[in-house]
Amino acid sequence: MRIIMEIREEAFRTPKTPQQIADEMRQAAAVFWVARGDVAPEAVNELAAATLPEAAAILPEKEGTLMDLLLSMPNVGEDADFERPVDYGRPVVEFD
């Protein structure tokens, strides 16, 4: 089973790698499931074990910022192609 979560980086007081977060979430889930009785205590070690290297390769590591990505793109096109058309809003309707 694979579970995918999105967690804001600002949520942590100290920076963590995706691998650290995955390991901690797996350990917390194993303890929670054992406490609820969903999983046998003998299975905790297997559930809390570190991920396999090939599983970690599925998710790409974060490489740089969005600004780095945008600056790495080729400078093509005309600026006018990306401008928003002028919008004067709706005409004012006057009632009697």
C-alpha positions in Angstrom: 0.0 0.0 0.0 1.3 3.5 -0.8 0.1 6.6 0.9 1.0 10.0 -0.4 0.9 13.1 1.8 1.6 16.8 1.2 3.0 18.6 4.1 4.2 22.2 4.1 7.8 22.6 4.9 7.0 25.6 7.2 5.0 23.2 9.5 8.3 21.9 11.0 10.4 23.8 13.5 13.5 22.2 12.2 14.0 21.3 8.5 13.5 17.6 7.7 14.2 15.5 4.6 11.3 13.7 2.9 13.0 10.4 4.1 12.9 11.5 7.7 9.3 12.5 7.5 8.4 9.2 5.8 10.2 7.2 8.5 8.6 9.1 11.4 5.1 8.8 9.8 5.6 5.0 9.3 6.6 4.6 12.9 3.7 6.7 14.2 1.2 4.8 12.1 2.6 1.5 13.3 2.2 2.5 17.0 -1.2 3.9 16.4 -2.5 0.8 14.6 -1.1 -1.5 17.4 -2.7 0.7 20.0 -6.1 0.4 18.2 -5.6 -3.4 17.8 -5.6 -3.2 14.0 -2.2 -4.7 13.8 -0.5 -7.5 15.8 2.4 -6.3 18.0 4.7 -8.7 16.1 4.2 -6.8 12.9 5.3 -3.4 14.2 9.0 -3.9 13.3 8.1 -4.8 9.7 5.7 -1.8 9.4 8.2 0.7 10.9 11.1 -0.5 8.9 12.9 2.0 6.6 11.7 2.1 3.0 13.5 0.3 0.3 15.9 2.3 -1.9 13.8 1.8 -5.0 10.7 3.1 -3.2 12.6 6.3 -2.3 13.6 6.8 -5.9 9.9 7.1 -7.0 9.6 10.6 -5.4 12.1 13.1 -6.8 14.2 15.1 -4.4 13.5 18.9 -4.3 16.2 20.6 -6.4 16.3 24.4 -6.1 13.5 26.9 -6.0 10.8 27.9 -8.4 12.8 31.0 -9.3 15.7 28.7 -10.3 13.4 26.7 -12.5 12.0 29.8 -14.2 15.4 31.3 -14.8 16.6 28.0 -16.4 13.8 28.1 -19.0 14.7 29.6 -22.5 13.9 33.2 -23.1 11.6 32.9 -26.0 8.4 34.7 -27.1 7.3 38.3 -27.1 6.3 40.1 -23.9 3.0 41.1 -25.5 2.1 37.4 -25.9 2.0 37.1 -22.1 0.2 40.4 -21.2 -3.3 40.5 -19.9 -5.8 42.4 -22.0 -7.1 45.6 -20.5 -10.3 45.1 -18.6 -12.4 48.1 -17.9 -15.0 46.2 -16.0 -18.7 46.1 -16.6 -20.5 49.2 -17.8 -22.4 51.1 -15.1 -26.2 50.7 -15.5 -28.4 53.5 -14.3 -32.0 52.9 -13.4 -34.8 55.5 -13.4 
